[in-house]
């Protein structure tokens, strides 16, 4: 059974989802195939997000270093 807890859904939760059966319900094979595809996409997006966050932090640190090295450049240029 799927429960909504307000927490982020993880790919493994999608893969292991179990549904109650009902008369004339959905095709379980189709449902599980779709859930597998959704979970795979969640994994891919999570990897992309992790990569983007890492790159963002690298750029942020490089900008801080650049600003530290060039902090006085503007002031000198305007003063003289």
Secondary structure, DSSP 8 states (H G I E B T S, - for coil): -----SS---HHHHHT------TT---HHHHHHHHHHHHHHHHHHHHHHHHHHHHHHHHHHHHHHHHHHTHHHHHHHHH-
